[in-house]
């Protein structure tokens, strides 16, 4: 590593603060801490714009870093130019630094820990810009930076492709559900309730003192593991460290679960379903936390994919949110979920739907497992590549 240079972050980049008119801001190009996804999860579309006549701007290939509660790990590599909240730092790489390498530097666990330790404020800790730019690191030559970024980007690209495949497969299942059970529904189908098919089991109140941010074998499934609109999200795990785990509250893979609590104003995930991912119980165990319900079907041949798609529909979501309790924290219950009415199709149609859609979900589940494997590989490689413990082959760039 003799060619690596001892540096600090300010040698790699600048923190940019450039203003532009609010007329250049839109919901599509505005980035704030609210629409950045934790754990390097990217962005969702902004829901509102700030007041005022001016706003900060960023350029494509900048790195955006949420500077409030940096332990949430909200970092995004800008895929387009746009506008940004003052609470989000805009890092721009210097000529000596590859922009994508800079992004991965800011995703490094040691850097996250450093920003947390040097943050200022108690209720709303903010990263200290001066301390951040003073972060010490070893900087490889530019060609090696590009090679490191290429290795990590290739893993992220594969992960993104699998996520997009899963969205396509689930959209196909949604289309078939709407065609068969909404557009072609028959008037003589009997009205029944979800309780006629299953009950919902409450989770266990795991001890707060045993919940840890450090990775362990035991992952608590919480409302944070549910996607808006349904589905399992593996980016926001809480871990559990204890010698005593109640066996009745350990999930099996592909268990059907539903979220019982939601912290958002709109109840974005309340009542939505998901399946526990495929996993090796020797390495990972998913724990049934108290704010999550486990769906227990009365019959072993129940059409679980039919009910999964049914519980993703707007009419179900409106019923759950409309009947929930609580204001700042919204709650639903097994009784409320079980009381939802729907038109019951013939059993053979439900089973045929499950047969067709089950093939698509088998691919979704396999993709999810591959995503977990790739994410684990990327997260293992990242600090090793940044420290030089693992080196990559690269071509030295010739000067013309």
N, C-alpha and C positions, 0 to 999 in steps of 0.2 A: 504493500500500500504506500510505497514511497512517493508515488505521484499524487496521492491524495493530500489536500491542503487543509490544515486546521483553520476553520473559518467561523463566522457567526452568520446568522440569518440575514443580516443587513448586507452581507457581501453577495447574496444571491438575488435579492429582490428589494423593492420599495413598497411601502404602504401608500396607495394612491387615494387622493381625495379631490375629485374633479366634479364640479357641479354642472348640471344641465337643466334646461327648462322642464317643468312638469308636463308640458305638452308632449315630450318624448317618452313619458312613462305610460305603461299599459299593464293590465292584469297579466298579460302574457310575458312581459319582460321585466317585471318588478320582482326583486328578491329581498326578503326580510327574514328575520329569525323565525317568523311564524310559518313561512312556507318552505323552509329548509328542513329536510328530513334527518333525524338523528342517525348516528352511526354511519355517516358518509353515504346516506341513502338517496342523495340527489334533491330534487325539487318537486313540489306540486304547484299548480297554478295559484297565484295570489288571489285572495278573496276581496281585498280592498287596497286602495292607494292612499298614501299619506296626504295630509292637507299642506298648503303652502305653494309657492310658485317655483321653487327650485328643489332638486333632488340630486343625490350623488349618482355618478355613472360608472360603468365598468365596460371593458372590452372583451371580446372573445379571446380565450386562452388565459385570462386572468384567473386567479384562484380566490374564491370568496370564502370567508371564514367568519362564522357567527361568533361574536366576541362577548356574548352573554352566556354565562354558565357553560364554559368551554368543554366541560365533561360530557355534554350531549353530543359532541363530535359532529357538528354540522359544518361540513366542508364540501365545496362544490367546485369542479373545474368548469369554467364558463364555456358553454357550447355556442353561445351567441353573445352579442353586445346588448346591454340593457341598463336598467336603473336599479338602485340598491339603497336599502336603509342605512342610516348612519351607524347602526349597531352591528353592521356586517363589515368587516375589514376587507379591503380589496388589495390583494398582493399581486404585483406585476414583476415577472422575472426579468433580471438584467441579462445582458448578452452572454454572460459567463454561465448562465443557468438555463437548462431546458425547462419550459413551462410545465410539462407533465411531471417531470422529476420533482419540481417544486411542490406540485399538488401532493405527490406521495410523501414528500418530506413532512408536509403539514398534517398528514394522516398518521404519521408514525406515533406509536404509543408513548414513547419517551417525550415527544413534543407536547402531546395532549397533557400528560402529567405535569410537565413544566409550566404550561399555561395555567393550569389549575392552581398550582402552588404559588405562582406569582400574581394571581388575580387580586383585584382590590374590591372591597365591599363585602358585606355579609349577606343581606337579603337578596341582592341581585349582583353577584360577583361578576366583574368584567375583567377581561384580559388587559394586562398592562402593555401598551404598545412598545414602550422603550425596552421593557424586559423581553418581550417577544422578539424584537429585532436583535437582541443581544444573545439569543439562544446559540449555544456553541455546537458545532458539528464538524465532521470531516467531509470535505467536498471532493468527489472524484472529478477527473477531467470530463469535459463536455461530452465526448463520444461515449464514455462509460455511463454518464448520466442518462443519455438517450437509450442506451442498451438496457439499463435498469428499468426505466420507465416503460420500455417496450415489453419486457417480461411481465410486469404487473398489469399493463394495459391489456395484454392478450388474455389474461385471466379474467379481467373485468369485462372484456368484450364477450367472452364465452358465457359468463354469468348473465349478462344483459340479454344475449340471444335466447338463453333458456327461459328467462323471465318473459320475454316477448312470445315465445312459443306457448307458454302456459296461458298467457292472456288470450291468445288466439284459440286455443283448445277450449278454454272455459267460455269464450264468446260463442263458439259453435254449440256447446251444450245449452247455453242460454237461449240461443235462437230456436233450437229444437223444442225446448220447454215451452217457450211462448207460443210456438206454432201448435203444438199438440194440446196444451192444457189451458191456454188463454184464448187464442184465436179460434180454435176448433172445439172449445168446451161445449158440452151438451147441456141443455136445460134440465134434463132428467137426472143429472148427476146429483147424488145425495149430499146435503150439507153435513159435514162432520167437523170435529175439532182435532187439533194436534194431539190432545190428551188421549184420543181414541187409539193412537198409534205408539206413543211413547210417553215416558216421564222424564223429568230433568232432575238430576241429582246435584245438590249443592257440593261445593268443594270444601277443603279443610283449611282451618285458620293456622297456617304455618307461623312459627314464632318469628317475630320481627328481628330479634337479636341474632338469629341464624341466617338472615338474608344478607348476602354479600355481593359486591360488584366483581369480586374475583371469580374467575371461571372455576366451576366444580362440575362433577358428573351430573348434579341435580339441577334441572332448569324448572323454575316456577312458571307455569303458564298463566299469564295475566291478561286483562283486557288490552294491554299494549301489544299483544301478539296477534291481534285480529286486524285484518285489513278493512278499510272503509269499503262497504259493499260485500264483505264476506271473504273468507280465505285466511290462511295462516301466514303470519309475518314472523320471520325468524331473526329480526334485527334488534329487538328490544328485550332481551332476556334478563331476568333477575335470577341469581343463583342462590342455592341453599346449601348450607354447611352444617350437617348434623349427623350423628350416628343413629338417630331414631327417625325413621321414615315410615308412616303408616301405609301398609301394603294396599289397603283399599283405595288409596288416593295416589296411586301411580298409574299413569295412562299407558295403554297399549298403543302401538302404532295404528293409525287410521281410526282411532276413536273419534266419534262425532261430538263436537263441543260447541257451546254457545256462550257469548259474553253477557254477563248479568249486570255490569256496572259500566258507566261511561262518564268521563270528566268533561267532555266537550259541550259547548252550548247547544249544539244541534243533535246530540246523541248519535254521533256519526257511526259508531260501531255497535251500539246497544242492540242486543238480541240477534246479532248476525252470527252465522255458523262458520265452522272451520273443521278441518280434519287434522289430527295430530300427525306430524310427518313420519315417514319411514325412518327407523333408526335402529341401532344396535344397543340393546339395553345393557350390555356389558360396558359400553362407553358413555351412554347418555340415558338419563331417565327424565321424563317429563312429569312434573308433579301437578296434581289437581288442586289448584288454589281456590280459596273461598269465593272469589268474585267471578268464577267461571263455572258454568253448568255442564254436566256430562249427560248426553242424550242416551237413554236406555230404552231400546225398542221392545215392545211387548212380544213381537214375533221375530224369529231369527231370519226370516226371508223378507223383512221389511225393505222397501225401496228407498235406501238411504240417499241416493243421488237425487231422486225426486224431491225428497224433503229438503235436501241441501239447497236445491235451486228454488224451491217454494219460499224458503226463509231468506232468500236474497231479493225477493220481489218488493217493490215499493209499497204495495198494499199491506204486506206483513210489517215492514219497517214503520209505516205510519201508525199502524195499530199498536206496536210496541212502544214507540215514543209517546204516542197520545195517551197511553195508560200507565206510563212510568211514574215513579215517585221521586222526590228530591228536586232540588233546583240547581245548585252548583255541581252536585254529583247526582247523576240520574241512575235509578235502579229499576230493574224488572225482576220478576219472580218466576219460579216454575209454574205456579198456578196461572199467571198471566199468559205466559208463553203457551201453555196447554189449552187455553181458552180460545185461541185463534181459530176462526172458522174458515173452511175452504170447501170447494166443490170436489168431491171424491171421484176420481176417474175409475174405470174398471181396473181390477187388479192386474189383468193381463197386459193392459196398456202401460201401467206403471212399471211392471217388471220388464217389458220390452224397452222402455225408456232407460231403465237401469242397465240393461244389457248393452245397449249402444253407447250410452254415455260412460259406462264403466270402463270401456276400452280407452276413451279419451282421458279419463281421470287416472288410469294406470300409468299413462305416459306423463301426466302432470306430476304424479307422486314420484316417479323415477327421476324426472327433471329436478324436482325439489331436492332429492337426495344428492344428485350430482352438483347442484348449486352449493349445498352445504359443504361438500368435499372440496370444491374449487375455492370457496370462501376461506375455508380452514387453511388450504395451501397458500393462498395469497396472504392471509394474516400471519402465517408462520414465516413466509419468505420476506415480508416487508421489513421488519427490523434487522434481519440478517443481511439483506442487500444494502440497507442504509448504513450499517456498521462496517461493511466489508468482510463480514464473516463468511458470506457466500459471494463469490465473484462471478461475473458473466463475461463471456467472450464478446469482443467488440472490435470493429475496424477503426484504426486511427484515421481521422479525416485528413486528407492531403490539402495543403494550401496551394492554390493555383498561382 
